[in-house]
Amino acid sequence: MELLQNFPLLVALSSILLAQAIKIPLGFIAAKTWDASLITSTGGMPSSHSAAVTSLSTAIGIEQGFDSNLFAICIVFGVIVMFDATGVRRHAGYHATVLNQLVNDFNRLVTEARSWQQKREPEKRQELKELLGHQPIEVIFGAIFGVGITFAAHAIFIV
């Protein structure tokens, strides 16, 4: 099978791109500002990770059969990815929030302590990225999005 004719691969990659692209208008609806950086961001609605793995699994199921070993592998892989997106990565984001606050508080203390002796500008630092994982609803909508994209693409391009 040629790479450019590999339906599972193409639909999974397309799901990632579409899920990331849809974050921009959804972000505008939520925050009333356009933020093009959302297209490369992690986290947010919908989960592109979930869209990718469910899209891949659905495409494999359509092509190889929903009772195939390959489909079973894809499902297990997908469950692990979606669990990780809502578990470990989301909690890492919570830790980043706390660490950023601790560093801000420490820098404020250092700045105030310096002003006891002399005036100096505080040093600039890069904050940790706090939006790493997904809320469960973002993962669910990403999964639904991926399955929907796959069935739509199959109906348009394959049938």
N, C-alpha and C positions, 0 to 999 in steps of 0.2 A: 504494500500500500504506500503510495507516495505521500510525503509529508503534507503537501498542500491539499491532499484529498482525504486526510485523516479527520473524519467528522468529529470524533470525540475530542481530539486535541483542539481543533478550530472552534468548536462551540464552547469548550471550557475557557479558552483564552478570550473569546468574545464576551462571555459572561463576566469575566473579570473586568474587562474594559468598560462594558456597559454599566456594571454595578458601580464602578469608580466614577464614571461620567455622571450618573444620576445623582451622586452625592452633591454636586454643585447646585442644581436647582432645589434639591431638598434642603440644603444648607441655607439657601436664600429664603426659602419659606420660613425656616426656623429662626434665622438671625437677621433677616432683612438686609443682608449685605452679600455681595458676590465674592466668593473666595475660590479662585481657580486652583489654589494649592490643595484643595480637597481631593483632586483627581489622583494625587500621589500619596494621600494620607492613609494611615492605618486607622482602624476603628470606624465608627459611624454607620449610618443607615444607607443602604443595606450592606450586609457583610459580603465583600467580594470573595472572601475565603469560602464561605458557605455556598455562594453562587457557583464558584468554580468546581468544588468537589461534588455538589449535587448535579451540576450540569454534566460533568465527566461521568459520574455514575449512571445517570439517566441515559446518556448516549451509549455507554457500554452495554447497558441493559437492552436498549433498542437493537443494537447491532449484534451482540453476542447471546442475548437471551437473559431474561431476568432470573433464570435458574443456573446461570453459568458461574464457574469459579471466579472468573475475572470480575464479574459484577459483585460477587461477595467480597472480594479484595477491595474494590472501590468503596463499597458501603462501610467496611471497617475503617479504611483510611479516612473517609469523609467524617465519620463519627468522631474519630480522634482529632481531626482538624477543628471541627465545630466545638468540641468540648474544650480544646485548648484555647480557642478564640474567646469563649465565655468564661473560662476559668483562669488559667495561669496568666495569659496576656492581660486580661482585665485587672487582675490583682496587681500585676507589675505596674499598671497605670496608676492604681491607688497609691502604691509605694512611691512612685515618682512625684505625685502630688504632695505627699507628706515630706519627702526629701526636699522638694523645692521650697516649701514653707519653712522648713528648718534652716536651710541655707539663707533664705531671705531674712529671717529673724536674726541669725548669726551675723550677717553682713550689716544689718541695722545696728546691732550691738557694737560691732567693731567700728563702724562709722561714728557712732556717738562717743565711743571711748577715745577715738582719735581727736575728736573735737575738744576733748578735755585739755589736750596739749596743743593741738594746732588743727587748722582746717585742711583736709585733703579730700579729693574726690574718691568715691568708692569705686572699686574695680568692677568692670563689666564681666558678666559670666553668662554662659549659655545654660538655659534651663533644660531639665530633662523633659522629654516628650511624655505627656500624661495620657493622651488618648491612644492607647495601644490595643486594647481588646474591644469586645462588643458586649452589649447588653443582650440577654437571651432573645428579646424581640427582634433585634437587628440580625441575629443569626437565623431566626425562623424566616424572616422576610427575605434574607439572602438565599436561603434554601429554596423557598417557593419561587423566587426570581430565577434561580438557576434551572430548576425543572421546567418552568414556563418557557424560558429562552430555548431550551433544548427541544421541547415539543414543537414550538413555533418554527425553529430553524429546520427541524426534520420535515415538517409539513411543507415548508416553502422550498427547500433546496433538494430534498431527497426524493420525495414522493412524486 
